[in-house]
Amino acid sequence: MLSDYLPILFYALFAAGFVGAAALAAEVLGRRVAAPGKFSTYECGMTPVGNARRRLSLHFYLIAVLFILFDAEAAFLLPWAVVAKKAGLAGFVSVTLFLGLAGAGLAVAWKKGALEWEA
């Protein structure tokens, strides 16, 4: 019974040996050139300006939470759409309630001005 797992052990040992040999070869044969810009900060092709530790507006987090809310809504609606005929009236009522609650959340966010982007 233990001999059934012997090929897996050989494969794991081969993989570990290959990874170790590749890492050792990269360390031994790799170039060690200290370029002037190697340790400088790089941000999207632009030189960074200002402090990276500045405080962000709460508005960014609110937009992120709203995105997750409506992304989850889409994730639940797609499987329901596949089995909509099999779900029957109970499935239709549950999805209607779900969309109603999500729509109410969108209405509240819209009324509070959470979707207004200020520069």
N, C-alpha and C positions, 0 to 999 in steps of 0.2 A: 504494500500500500504506500509506503514511504517512497518507493522507487517511482511512483507516478508523478511525484513532485520534483524529481531530479532535473528534468529539462528546464523547469522554471528556475531552479537554483542556478543552473549553468547560465541561463539567460541573464539573471540578475547580476551574477558575478562578471559576466562579459560586459554588461552595460556599465557597471561601476568601474571596471578596469578601463573601458574606453573613455569614460568621462574624466577619470583621473589622469590618463595619458594625455588627453587633449588639453586639460588645464595645465599640466606640467609642461607640455610643449609650448603652449602660449606664454607661459612665464619665462621659459628659457630662451625661446627664439624671438619673443616680441621686442619691438623697438621701445627704447626708453628715452624719448626726446621730450624735453620740457618746453613746449611751445609757449609763447608769451600769453596767448589768450586761453590757454587750457583751463586755468582755474578761475577765469572771470565769469561773472554771472551772465547768462544768456537767456533772454526771454522773448521768444517769438521773433527773432531777428532784429530786435530793437534794444538799444542800451536802456537798462532800467533807470527810472527817474523816481526819486523819493524813497520813502521808507516802505518796506514790504509789510510792516506790522501795523499799518493804519487800520482803523476801525471801519467796517463796512456798515452800510445802512441795513436796518432790519428788513427793508423791502426786498433785498436779494433773497433772504431766507424764505420770505412769504411766497415769492414767485416759485422757488424750488419746491415748497410744500404743495402748492397748487399744481405744479407739473406732476408731482408724484401722485396726487389725488386723481387727476384725470388720466394719467397713464395707467393706473390700476383699473380705472373704469373701462378703458379700452381692453385691457387684458381680461376682464371678466365678460365683456360683451362679445368678444370674438368666439369663445367656445359656446356661448349661449346661442349665437346665430347659427352655429352648425347644427345644434339639436333643437332648434326652435319648434319644429313640428311635433317632435316627441315630447317636449316639455308640457305641452297643452296649456290649459288656462292657468294652472298654478304657476307654471314657469313664466307665463306672460305677466301675471300679477306681480310676481317677485321682481322681475326685471323692471316693470313700471315703477315699483316702489324704489328700487335702487336708483333708477334714472331720476326720479323725483327728488330723492335726497341729494344726489350729485348736482342736479340743477339748482336746488335751493342753496347748496354751498357756493355754486358759481354766482348766483344772484346776490348773496350776502357779500362775497368778495368784490363783486362789481360795484355794489352800492357803497361799500367802504372805500372804494378807490384803489383797491389792491392791484388792479390791472393797469393803472395809469403809470407810465414810465416817465420819471422826472430825471432830467439830465443833471 
